[in-house]
Amino acid sequence: MFFHGEPCPSVLLMGCIGDQVYHCVVAICSDNLRIITAHVPLEEAWTDNHMRREKP
């Protein structure tokens, strides 16, 4: 969880449709959820089935 995110604290979620992995950043505000971004992660940037980012 990113506690100092704007506009509210946020989390990175991972989901799959078939074999395709998706990442979505969602801000958790006091009265709603806000989708900040949703994307297909780059294969070469992630390990452990897209759950951990490679260090540069």
C-alpha positions in Angstrom: 0.0 0.0 0.0 1.2 3.5 -0.9 0.1 5.5 2.2 1.3 8.9 0.8 -0.3 8.6 -2.6 -2.4 11.3 -4.2 -5.3 11.8 -4.1 -5.6 9.1 -1.5 -3.6 6.0 -0.3 -3.4 3.5 -3.1 -2.7 -0.1 -3.9 -1.3 -2.0 -6.9 -3.7 -4.9 -7.9 -2.9 -7.8 -10.2 -5.5 -9.7 -12.1 -5.7 -12.1 -15.0 -8.1 -12.8 -17.9 -7.0 -16.1 -19.3 -3.2 -16.0 -19.6 -3.0 -12.1 -19.8 -1.9 -10.3 -16.6 -3.1 -6.8 -15.8 -2.0 -4.3 -13.2 -4.3 -1.6 -11.8 -3.5 1.1 -9.3 -6.6 2.0 -7.2 -6.8 4.9 -4.7 -8.8 4.1 -1.6 -10.5 7.3 -0.6 -12.9 7.8 2.4 -16.1 7.6 0.3 -15.0 5.9 -3.0 -12.4 4.0 -4.9 -10.6 5.7 -7.8 -8.8 3.9 -10.6 -5.6 5.7 -11.2 -4.2 3.5 -14.0 -4.6 0.1 -15.6 -2.0 -1.5 -17.9 -0.4 -4.7 -19.1 2.9 -5.0 -17.3 6.2 -5.4 -19.2 7.3 -9.1 -19.0 11.0 -8.2 -18.6 10.3 -5.9 -15.6 8.6 -8.4 -13.3 9.4 -11.7 -11.6 7.4 -14.2 -9.5 4.4 -14.2 -11.9 4.2 -10.4 -12.1 4.2 -10.0 -8.3 7.7 -8.5 -7.8 9.4 -5.9 -9.9 13.1 -6.5 -11.0 15.5 -4.0 -9.4 17.2 -1.8 -12.0 
